[in-house]
Amino acid sequence: MQSCFKAVYLWLTASASVTVMVEDINDHVPVFTQSIYRAMMSESYDVGTSIVSVSATDADTGSNARLLYSLRKQDREYFMVVSVEATNTGVLKVHRVSLTRVR
């Protein structure tokens, strides 16, 4: 089962909308704890820098409650999401810096 949300990120005069998806392998659909996550970031962020943590829950218990976070293919050029099993959260991070930043 899968659920998703859209996040909008603003920096300088540019913005990006990233869709984070969450899924589990059982019969209950996971639900994000917020419908929208907003964060601001700097163009000086390095690859791997955390931008925002997202969280979802579902009705499963124990190991069946483990959630996996992912991004749509088109969002993976500049962003990545890491699933943190200990907290059942996802952390959106910088995957690639803009070429305009490199001088």
C-alpha positions as a printed NumPy array, in Angstrom:
array([[  0.   ,   0.   ,   0.   ],
       [  1.187,   3.508,  -0.676],
       [  0.455,   7.07 ,   0.303],
       [  2.171,  10.296,  -0.7  ],
       [  2.433,  14.003,   0.04 ],
       [  3.843,  17.008,  -1.74 ],
       [  6.368,  19.341,  -0.173],
       [  7.29 ,  22.745,  -1.506],
       [ 10.765,  24.126,  -0.92 ],
       [ 11.681,  27.757,  -1.437],
       [ 15.182,  29.254,  -1.676],
       [ 16.411,  32.517,  -3.15 ],
       [ 14.031,  33.015,  -6.066],
       [ 13.532,  29.361,  -6.925],
       [ 11.248,  26.681,  -5.544],
       [ 10.829,  22.943,  -5.873],
       [  7.964,  20.614,  -5.186],
       [  8.97 ,  17.096,  -4.154],
       [  6.618,  14.155,  -3.724],
       [  7.61 ,  11.695,  -1.01 ],
       [  5.859,   8.336,  -1.072],
       [  5.53 ,   5.935,   1.832],
       [  4.631,   2.294,   1.628],
       [  4.447,  -0.854,   3.671],
       [  3.87 ,  -4.487,   2.771],
       [  0.669,  -5.087,   4.72 ],
       [ -3.002,  -4.328,   4.36 ],
       [ -3.169,  -0.962,   6.16 ],
       [ -2.487,   2.204,   4.175],
       [  0.13 ,   4.445,   5.822],
       [ -0.848,   8.063,   6.432],
       [  1.496,  11.018,   6.789],
       [  1.266,  12.861,  10.114],
       [  1.092,  16.159,   8.159],
       [ -0.508,  16.724,   4.767],
       [  2.186,  19.231,   3.725],
       [  5.766,  19.648,   4.895],
       [  7.549,  22.933,   4.21 ],
       [ 11.222,  23.653,   4.57 ],
       [ 13.68 ,  26.287,   3.496],
       [ 17.147,  25.46 ,   2.302],
       [ 20.218,  27.287,   1.146],
       [ 21.968,  26.891,  -2.178],
       [ 25.124,  26.338,  -0.13 ],
       [ 23.877,  22.984,   1.213],
       [ 26.219,  20.108,   0.442],
       [ 25.218,  16.698,  -0.876],
       [ 23.797,  14.651,   2.007],
       [ 22.536,  17.649,   3.984],
       [ 19.183,  16.94 ,   5.673],
       [ 16.331,  19.218,   4.605],
       [ 13.272,  17.916,   6.46 ],
       [ 12.079,  14.786,   8.281],
       [  8.71 ,  13.287,   7.389],
       [  6.634,  10.862,   9.396],
       [  3.761,   8.493,   8.708],
       [  1.818,   5.903,  10.669],
       [ -0.34 ,   2.91 ,   9.877],
       [ -2.487,   0.515,  11.866],
       [  0.042,  -2.345,  11.72 ],
       [  2.094,  -3.282,  14.777],
       [  5.593,  -4.59 ,  15.38 ],
       [  7.732,  -5.389,  12.357],
       [  4.631,  -5.108,  10.137],
       [  4.549,  -1.366,  10.907],
       [  7.88 ,  -0.714,   9.155],
       [  7.515,   1.995,   6.525],
       [  9.654,   2.684,   3.46 ],
       [  9.939,   6.17 ,   1.985],
       [ 10.79 ,   6.896,  -1.636],
       [ 10.729,   9.659,  -4.249],
       [  9.285,   9.793,  -7.735],
       [ 11.945,   9.348, -10.415],
       [ 11.757,  12.998, -11.511],
       [ 12.395,  14.164,  -7.919],
       [ 15.568,  12.076,  -7.525],
       [ 17.804,  14.371,  -9.591],
       [ 18.442,  16.806,  -6.73 ],
       [ 16.855,  15.066,  -3.71 ],
       [ 16.97 ,  11.693,  -1.961],
       [ 15.004,  10.283,   0.947],
       [ 16.441,   7.967,   3.587],
       [ 14.138,   5.687,   5.604],
       [ 15.122,   5.618,   9.282],
       [ 13.94 ,   2.306,  10.679],
       [ 14.525,   3.197,  14.36 ],
       [ 12.042,   6.097,  14.209],
       [  9.95 ,   4.984,  11.206],
       [ 10.588,   8.361,   9.591],
       [ 11.999,   9.538,   6.289],
       [ 14.662,  12.221,   5.901],
       [ 14.715,  14.273,   2.708],
       [ 18.304,  15.16 ,   1.777],
       [ 20.251,  16.958,  -0.92 ],
       [ 21.274,  14.439,  -3.594],
       [ 22.973,  16.722,  -6.116],
       [ 23.812,  20.405,  -6.078],
       [ 22.806,  22.7  ,  -8.886],
       [ 25.409,  23.251, -11.599],
       [ 24.875,  27.007, -11.267],
       [ 26.35 ,  26.77 ,  -7.768],
       [ 29.631,  25.317,  -9.045],
       [ 31.938,  28.189, -10.049]])
